[in-house]
Amino acid sequence: MLKSFLNFDSMVTPKIITVIYWLSIVAVIIGGFMSMFSGYQGFTFANFLMGLGIIVGGVLMTRIYCELFIVIFKINQNLSKIANRE
């Protein structure tokens, strides 16, 4: 275990990306709700729509961003399997 970690045979970053993904989702939802209930006018329909857009768009963009990182690591994993076959 330690030898594969020190030789970079196993990747730690995909596990970290999962934690970052969930923390980002929580931050996006909190930011969306803060946007809904902030402002000088208080709760308005425009603030509600903006907060809802932040939540939906933020969750979607966070998912896409993290998936791109995971795809890069999956490509590396598959290339390692190919290299070990030969």
C-alpha positions in Angstrom: 0.0 0.0 0.0 2.7 2.5 1.0 4.9 1.5 -1.9 2.2 2.0 -4.5 1.4 5.4 -2.8 5.1 6.5 -2.9 5.6 5.3 -6.5 2.4 7.1 -7.7 0.9 3.7 -8.8 -2.4 4.6 -7.1 -4.1 7.9 -7.4 -5.4 9.8 -4.3 -7.0 12.7 -6.2 -10.2 10.9 -7.4 -11.1 10.4 -3.7 -10.4 14.0 -3.0 -12.5 15.1 -6.0 -15.5 13.3 -4.5 -15.1 15.2 -1.3 -14.6 18.5 -3.1 -17.8 17.7 -5.2 -20.0 17.3 -2.1 -18.5 20.4 -0.4 -19.1 22.4 -3.6 -22.7 21.2 -3.8 -23.3 22.3 -0.2 -21.7 25.7 -1.0 -23.8 26.2 -4.1 -27.0 25.4 -2.3 -26.2 27.8 0.5 -25.2 30.5 -1.9 -28.4 30.0 -3.8 -30.5 30.3 -0.7 -28.5 33.4 0.4 -29.2 34.9 -3.0 -32.9 34.2 -2.6 -33.2 35.9 0.8 -30.8 38.8 0.4 -31.1 42.2 -0.9 -32.7 45.5 0.2 -36.2 44.4 -0.8 -36.1 41.1 1.1 -37.7 38.1 -0.5 -38.9 38.9 -4.1 -39.8 36.7 -7.0 -36.7 38.0 -8.9 -34.4 37.0 -6.1 -36.1 33.7 -5.8 -35.6 33.0 -9.6 -32.0 34.1 -9.4 -31.3 31.9 -6.4 -33.0 29.0 -8.1 -30.9 29.6 -11.2 -27.7 29.7 -9.1 -28.6 26.4 -7.4 -29.6 24.5 -10.6 -26.7 26.0 -12.7 -24.2 25.7 -10.0 -25.0 22.0 -9.2 -24.9 21.2 -13.0 -21.5 23.0 -13.5 -20.0 21.5 -10.4 -21.0 18.0 -11.6 -19.5 18.6 -15.1 -16.3 20.1 -13.8 -15.7 17.2 -11.4 -16.6 14.6 -14.0 -14.0 16.1 -16.3 -11.4 15.5 -13.7 -12.6 12.0 -13.1 -12.5 11.2 -16.8 -8.8 12.3 -16.9 -7.9 9.9 -14.1 -9.9 7.1 -15.7 -8.0 7.6 -19.0 -4.8 7.4 -16.9 -6.0 4.2 -15.3 -6.9 2.6 -18.6 -3.6 3.6 -20.2 -1.7 2.1 -17.2 -3.6 -1.2 -17.8 -2.6 -1.1 -21.4 1.0 -0.4 -20.6 1.1 -3.3 -18.1 -0.3 -5.8 -20.6 2.7 -5.4 -22.9 
